[in-house]
Structures are given as C-alpha cells and as structure tokens.
Amino acid sequence: MGPSHAIILPIAYFPPVSYFATLVSGRAIIIESGETYPKQTLRNRCEIGGSSERQILTVPVSKPQGNGTKTHEVLISYHEHWQKKHWRAIETAYSSSPYYLYYSDKVRDMLFNPHFSLESMDLNIIQGIAQLLKLNIVYSISRDYLKDTAGWLDLRQAFSKKREWPGNLAFYPQVFSHKTGFLPDLSILDLMFNLGPGSQSYLINSLDSYRRERHETLYGLEFVETKKDASLIIKDAEQLLGTVKDIL
C-alpha cells in the first residue's frame, strides 16, 4: 500500500483548471503514461473559451505501435501547422484578457517548442505553467501501467465528458462571459489569462462546500486546503515510487 490517498493523473495538454487544482491539493501525485493510449482525451486536446462556445484544440499524433501504443510512445505529428492554428485560436480568445500581455510570450514559447513525443510536450507545459503561476507542485512520473491502485485516488479517466469532475468550480470573470455565461473547467490558460497571479489563490481556495462534500462522498477523503510542506510531499512521492516498483 502506498501513501494514503495518493493521486494518479494522466498527462495532459494545457490541462483543465480542475487538473491543476488537483496538483496543488497537497497529496502525493503520480503522473502515469503507461496505459494504452486512449483517443479524444485531454492527453492531446484542451478547451479554451470562445465568443459563442468552448473551442477544442487538438494536437495531431501518430501511434507507432498501432492501437497497442502506450501513451508515452505516442509521437506528435507535424505534417500540418497545428501550432499556428492553436496560437491563432488562443490569440483570438484571450488577446483582450487582463493578463494576456503578461503571459503570452511564455505560452507561445511552450507551444512552439518542438517535442518528439506527446508525453514530453505535456510534461513541459505542466511544469511551465506551474512556474508561471508560482505553484508549489511535486509529482512523480511512471511509464508503467499501475494496476493495483487500492487506497489511491485514480483520476486517469476523470477528466472527460462522460466522467465529469465532482462539484463546482467557483466563478471568475472570463473574456466572453457576457455572451456565453461562465464556462467552468476550461484549460488552465483561461484561468491564467483572466486572473493572472490570482490563479494560485483560486486553485487553492475556490472549492465550495458542495464540492468538498461531493469529493468526500465519491472518494472517501477530505480535500486538503492548506499547503503541505514540500519535504513531506517529496517523501510521500518517494514512498509511492517504491510501492510502484514493488508492485511491478
């Protein structure tokens, strides 16, 4: 058994707000890329705000091993200029946001930084966003599929249309909210461009009582509101990796 209530996450492309709320939850985190690659998930797509609805940005990929390709084996396809398309969409969506000029150059660098694998790009983006927002996150990475997850919170399939994140994320001003209303759980880009440095407080404090109650009901654990000492998180992560090695 690993650290109590450790959390397993998938890799993700400019992950949703709830993904980052999980990263700052104070739990030991392991990001796993050893599963057979599932199509049409946050691993290669994200959602940003638009003038009328959500916009989906998808990274084209290739699977060297066909349908049996593991997530960490998935390659990025550059046969089309998808980076330019994504950047144009991001510019259109957020150029009038309060913190666009503050973060846009860094985000553009993340987007156009060439990567061979999807895993490499996603992890680089997660770390880059964490640095921009000054988030204290610590996680371990596993390229082995984790089967025995008893006692852990397995969120590898949680960020999807079919299995929505429990509870409600608090409102914050969005560029097109006067037209679309509040669109919850968009890419972290939406939160960052709209709230800027305030994103950190939002991620830590925005979970309302309903979400806490729902979280406890679904997963049998209390959501951690206070920051956990980094040394304790690292210790939990090291213990988790040791447990994984024992299982494998």
C-alpha positions as CSV (number, residue, x, y, z in Angstrom):
1,M,0.0,0.0,0.0
2,G,1.3,3.4,-1.0
3,P,0.9,6.8,0.8
4,S,-2.7,7.2,1.9
5,H,-4.9,8.7,-0.8
6,A,-2.1,9.3,-3.3
7,I,-3.5,10.6,-6.7
8,I,-2.8,9.2,-10.2
9,L,-3.2,11.6,-13.1
10,P,-2.8,11.2,-16.9
11,I,-0.6,13.5,-18.9
12,A,-2.5,16.5,-20.3
13,Y,-2.1,19.2,-23.0
14,F,-2.7,22.6,-21.3
15,P,-4.8,20.8,-18.7
16,P,-8.1,22.0,-17.3
17,V,-8.4,24.0,-14.1
18,S,-9.5,21.1,-12.1
19,Y,-6.3,19.2,-13.1
20,F,-4.2,22.0,-11.6
21,A,-6.4,22.2,-8.5
22,T,-5.6,18.5,-8.0
23,L,-1.8,19.2,-8.4
24,V,-1.9,21.7,-5.6
25,S,-4.1,19.6,-3.3
26,G,-1.2,18.6,-1.1
27,R,-1.5,14.9,-2.0
28,A,1.3,12.7,-3.3
29,I,0.9,12.8,-7.1
30,I,2.0,10.4,-9.8
31,I,1.5,11.2,-13.5
32,E,1.3,7.9,-15.4
33,S,1.7,7.4,-19.1
34,G,1.9,3.6,-19.3
35,E,-1.7,2.9,-20.3
36,T,-2.7,2.0,-23.9
37,Y,-3.3,5.4,-25.5
38,P,-7.0,6.5,-25.4
39,K,-8.2,8.7,-28.2
40,Q,-10.0,12.0,-27.8
41,T,-8.9,12.9,-24.3
42,L,-7.1,15.7,-22.5
43,R,-3.8,13.9,-23.3
44,N,-3.7,15.7,-26.7
45,R,-6.5,18.2,-26.5
46,C,-7.7,21.2,-24.4
47,E,-10.7,23.5,-24.3
48,I,-10.5,27.3,-24.4
49,G,-13.2,29.9,-24.2
50,G,-14.7,31.3,-27.4
51,S,-17.2,34.1,-28.3
52,S,-20.1,31.6,-28.5
53,E,-18.9,28.3,-27.0
54,R,-16.0,26.2,-26.0
55,Q,-13.2,25.6,-28.5
56,I,-11.3,22.3,-28.7
57,L,-7.7,22.4,-29.7
58,T,-6.3,19.0,-30.7
59,V,-2.7,18.0,-31.2
60,P,-2.3,15.6,-34.1
61,V,-0.5,12.4,-33.1
62,S,0.8,9.2,-34.6
63,K,0.9,5.8,-32.9
64,P,4.0,3.7,-33.8
65,Q,2.5,0.5,-32.4
66,G,-1.0,1.0,-33.8
67,N,-3.8,0.6,-31.3
68,G,-1.5,-1.0,-28.8
69,T,0.7,2.1,-28.5
70,K,1.3,3.2,-24.9
71,T,0.8,6.9,-24.1
72,H,4.5,7.5,-23.6
73,E,5.2,6.1,-27.0
74,V,2.8,8.5,-28.9
75,L,4.5,10.9,-31.2
76,I,3.5,14.4,-32.3
77,S,2.7,14.8,-36.0
78,Y,4.0,17.9,-37.7
79,H,2.5,17.2,-41.1
80,E,0.2,20.1,-40.6
81,H,0.8,23.5,-39.0
82,W,-1.3,22.8,-35.9
83,Q,0.8,25.1,-33.7
84,K,0.0,28.1,-35.8
85,K,-3.7,27.2,-35.7
86,H,-3.7,26.8,-31.9
87,W,-1.9,30.1,-31.4
88,R,-4.3,32.0,-33.6
89,A,-7.2,30.5,-31.6
90,I,-5.5,31.4,-28.3
91,E,-4.8,35.0,-29.6
92,T,-8.5,35.4,-30.7
93,A,-9.8,34.0,-27.4
94,Y,-7.5,35.9,-24.9
95,S,-5.8,38.9,-26.6
96,S,-8.2,41.2,-24.7
97,S,-7.9,39.4,-21.4
98,P,-6.3,41.3,-18.4
99,Y,-3.1,39.2,-18.3
100,Y,-2.6,38.3,-21.9
101,L,0.5,40.5,-22.5
102,Y,1.9,39.3,-19.2
103,Y,2.0,35.6,-20.1
104,S,1.5,35.4,-23.9
105,D,5.2,35.2,-24.9
106,K,5.9,32.4,-22.4
107,V,2.8,30.4,-23.5
108,R,3.8,30.9,-27.2
109,D,7.3,29.5,-26.4
110,M,5.7,26.4,-24.8
111,L,3.5,25.9,-27.8
112,F,6.2,26.2,-30.4
113,N,9.0,24.5,-28.5
114,P,9.5,21.3,-30.7
115,H,9.0,18.0,-29.0
116,F,9.3,14.5,-30.4
117,S,6.8,12.8,-28.0
118,L,3.4,13.9,-26.7
119,E,4.5,13.0,-23.2
120,S,7.5,15.3,-23.3
121,M,5.4,18.2,-24.5
122,D,2.7,17.8,-22.0
123,L,5.0,17.5,-19.0
124,N,7.0,20.5,-20.2
125,I,3.7,22.5,-20.4
126,I,2.6,21.4,-16.9
127,Q,5.9,22.4,-15.4
128,G,6.0,25.7,-17.4
129,I,2.5,26.7,-16.2
130,A,3.3,25.8,-12.6
131,Q,6.4,28.1,-12.8
132,L,4.5,31.0,-14.3
133,L,1.8,30.8,-11.6
134,K,4.4,30.0,-8.8
135,L,2.6,26.8,-7.9
136,N,4.3,24.5,-5.4
137,I,3.7,21.2,-7.1
138,V,5.7,17.9,-6.7
139,Y,4.9,14.8,-8.7
140,S,6.5,11.6,-9.8
141,I,6.3,10.1,-13.3
142,S,5.6,6.4,-14.2
143,R,5.8,4.8,-17.6
144,D,4.4,1.6,-16.2
145,Y,0.7,1.0,-16.1
146,L,-0.5,1.0,-12.5
147,K,-3.0,-1.8,-11.9
148,D,-3.2,-2.2,-8.1
149,T,-4.4,1.2,-7.0
150,A,-6.3,0.3,-3.9
151,G,-6.2,3.2,-1.5
152,W,-5.2,5.6,-4.2
153,L,-7.4,8.2,-6.0
154,D,-7.3,7.1,-9.7
155,L,-8.2,10.1,-11.9
156,R,-6.8,8.8,-15.2
157,Q,-10.3,8.8,-16.6
158,A,-11.9,11.5,-14.5
159,F,-11.3,14.5,-16.9
160,S,-13.8,13.6,-19.6
161,K,-17.3,14.4,-20.8
162,K,-18.6,11.1,-19.6
163,R,-17.0,11.4,-16.1
164,E,-17.1,15.0,-15.1
165,W,-15.1,16.4,-12.2
166,P,-17.2,16.3,-9.0
167,G,-18.6,19.5,-7.7
168,N,-18.5,23.1,-9.0
169,L,-15.6,25.3,-9.7
170,A,-16.1,28.9,-8.4
171,F,-16.9,31.7,-10.9
172,Y,-14.2,34.0,-12.1
173,P,-14.5,36.7,-14.9
174,Q,-14.0,35.4,-18.4
175,V,-13.5,37.3,-21.7
176,F,-16.8,36.2,-23.2
177,S,-18.8,35.5,-20.1
178,H,-21.2,38.3,-21.0
179,K,-22.1,36.2,-24.1
180,T,-21.7,32.6,-23.0
181,G,-22.1,32.8,-19.3
182,F,-19.5,31.2,-17.1
183,L,-17.8,28.2,-18.8
184,P,-16.3,26.1,-16.0
185,D,-13.1,23.9,-16.1
186,L,-11.6,25.3,-19.3
187,S,-7.9,25.0,-19.9
188,I,-5.6,26.5,-17.3
189,L,-4.8,29.1,-20.0
190,D,-8.3,30.6,-19.4
191,L,-7.8,31.0,-15.7
192,M,-4.2,32.3,-16.1
193,F,-5.0,34.9,-18.7
194,N,-8.1,36.1,-16.8
195,L,-6.8,36.0,-13.2
196,G,-3.1,36.2,-13.6
197,P,-1.2,35.8,-10.2
198,G,-4.6,35.4,-8.5
199,S,-4.8,31.9,-10.2
200,Q,-2.8,30.4,-7.3
201,S,-5.3,31.5,-4.7
202,Y,-8.2,30.4,-6.9
203,L,-6.8,26.9,-7.3
204,I,-6.3,26.5,-3.6
205,N,-9.4,28.2,-2.2
206,S,-12.2,28.0,-4.9
207,L,-13.7,24.6,-4.0
208,D,-17.0,25.4,-2.4
209,S,-18.7,23.4,0.3
210,Y,-20.7,21.4,-2.2
211,R,-17.6,20.2,-4.0
212,R,-15.9,19.3,-0.7
213,E,-18.9,17.2,0.4
214,R,-19.2,15.6,-3.0
215,H,-15.5,14.9,-3.1
216,E,-15.7,13.2,0.3
217,T,-18.8,11.2,-0.8
218,L,-17.2,9.9,-4.0
219,Y,-13.7,9.3,-2.8
220,G,-13.9,8.9,0.9
221,L,-11.2,11.6,1.6
222,E,-11.1,15.2,2.7
223,F,-9.7,17.7,0.2
224,V,-6.6,19.4,1.6
225,E,-7.0,23.2,1.8
226,T,-3.7,24.1,3.4
227,K,-0.3,23.9,1.8
228,K,1.7,20.8,2.6
229,D,5.4,21.2,3.3
230,A,7.3,20.4,0.2
231,S,9.6,18.0,2.0
232,L,6.7,15.9,3.1
233,I,5.3,15.8,-0.4
234,I,8.6,14.6,-1.7
235,K,8.8,11.9,1.0
236,D,5.3,10.7,0.0
237,A,6.3,10.7,-3.7
238,E,9.4,8.7,-3.0
239,Q,7.4,6.2,-0.9
240,L,4.8,6.0,-3.7
241,L,7.5,5.2,-6.3
242,G,8.9,2.5,-4.0
243,T,5.5,0.9,-3.8
244,V,5.1,1.0,-7.6
245,K,8.4,-0.8,-8.0
246,D,7.3,-3.5,-5.6
247,I,4.1,-4.0,-7.5
248,L,5.8,-4.2,-10.8
